[in-house]
Amino acid sequence: MLFLCRISSYICMNFMVMERRLFTFCFLVVVIWQSVALAAGTPSFTALTSSLDEAIEAHRHYAAQREGRIARLRRRLLDADTTNLSFFRWNGEIYKEYKAYVCDSAIHYLHVNLNWAERYGQRNAALETRLELAHLMASAGMYEEAAELLRQIDKSSFPAHLLPDYYNCYHKLYTELSFYTLDDSFKKRYQALAVHYDDSLVQVLLPSSPLYLERMETREAAAGHLDEALSINDARLAHAEPNTPEYALVTYQRSLLYRRLGNREEEKRYLALSALTDIRLSITDHASLWNLAELLYEEGDMEHAYRYIRFSWDETNRYNARSRSLQTAGILSLIDLTYQAMRERQNDRLRLYLWFISTLIVLLAVAVVFIYRQMRRLSAARNNLEQTNEQLQLSNNIKEEYVGRFMNLCSIYINRLDTYRRMVNKKISAGQMDELLKMVRSREVLDTGLKELYENFDIAFLHLFPDFVDKFNDLLQPEERIVLRKGELLNTELRIFALIRLGIDDSSQIAEFLRYSVNTIYNYRAKVKNKARISREDFEMRLMQIR
């Protein structure tokens, strides 16, 4: 298909000399296929904005590449003989690197070449350099300087091959003047002169030249023939290699056509392609990015609009051309003010959210403290309830244990009393009064009963508190620990505090049960407490905690 396009273009170029309309018709035929090819692999605008953001982040890397090329050219220039043509050529190469990068430096190297060419009588080289310098100055807004350079040229002996550059310089100068002047009469005059020099330029250009195609595209667009202009741009775009200054220019001019067609999406897409190429080539003299920023601003995408216009402004300042600063200053100010207002609104919202969140945090903290206190109270109540339940369970166990043993002892004592009654009755009936009197005076029955009572008490108590003896001894000093005799379950001291553990704290009740005097019980209690390894006040409290 590309081969067919080239053949068709070649045929059309030859016919262009004969008839311009036939040339345009040929382009329409060619571009039907080219449009399909261009639409096949073009990235979406969303993908392009991501690539643009990445390129902006990496722009210092691209600038470093250009600076590296300039540094290498300068080293070669230092080695060149100033009287040799190579000096002029190396200066020219450095100018080309600076042309779209730093305007002041580009003008400087053109001046150096112009002085060299005039000094060494290189007339054609001087004319060519003067035209390049005039074109650059006209582009940078240095209109009087550009006009003065052009007036110094003697056209009477002007080389034919430089006529396109000559007419192009004048066309550029008057186009720029007509665009920036505020006086309507001067605007019309400059526009007429721009058209005049454009006609002259087209007459001397080869139909196959890129500048001729560019002028034809501009003419068709100015005449309102946007489809024809877009077709010519298709052909130019097909021959422009990606990542070249030509590609950046053609895509930018294509975006202008889509603007006039009202196709905003395609306009943004080709502006993004042009801007992406400019950034990757470290071209600081560009218009695509700030035009894209203006479109995004109108659509409300303030984040991208602000990022792009700020970057474009920084690049414009690097290029240092007066006209570029004037072009971007207005939209920069507008976007900057809108962006700052947007950020201020965002900050107000953030402050409101921060106040709201702070209030919520305070309320949450209060709620957490309240819940924590309630949980502590609930935990304390639960612990008290558990302790109460344990105490109730222990009391129930004590009651069950001792009630069972009490009923068993009552049954045993009733049987013994009945046996004793029958024996007394038998001895009285038999007249054995002496034996009966002797038996009544004896303490054997009482001692046996008390022994059984205490044994039952000890067994029942140790069944409830099997570790009581060891835990009680832990409350005493090591040398005062109680050692039971063989066969003993509890002794008198342990039995007193066992009764206290069961809740019988009254010394008189303890004395009555153990058949001692109250003073004796009091002395036992005081004696044991004196042996304790803890304070007397805490002794019975710790005793009640034995399980």
Buried (B, 14 or more C-beta within 10 A) or exposed (E): EEEEBEEBBEBBBEBBEEEBEEBBBBBBBBBEBBBEBBEEEBEEBEEBBEBBEEBBEEBEEBBEEBBEBBEEBEEBBEEBEEEEBBBBBBBBBBBBBBBBBBBEBBBBBBBBBBEBBBEBEBEEBBBBBBBBBBBBBBBBBBBEBBBEBBEEBEEEEEEEEBBBBBBBBBBBBBBBBBEBBEEEEEBEBBBEBBBBBBEBBBEBBEBEEBBBBBBBBBBBBEEEBBEBBBBBBBBBBBBBEEEEBBBBBBBBBBBBBBBEBEBEEBBBBBBBBBBBBBBBBBBBBBBBBBBBBBBBBEEEBBEBBBBBBBBBBEBBEBBBBEBBBEBBEEBBEBBBEBBEEBEEEEEEEEEEEEEEEEEEEEEEEEEEEEEEEEEEEEEEEEEEEEEEEEEEEBEEEBEEBBEEBEEEBEEEBEEBEEEEEEEBEEBEEEEBEEEBEEBEEEEEEEEEBEEBBBEBBBEBBBEBBEEBBEBBBBBBEEEBBBEEEEEEBBBEBBBBBBBBBBEEEEBEEBBEBBEBEBEBBBEBBEEBBEBBEBEEEEBBEBBEEBE
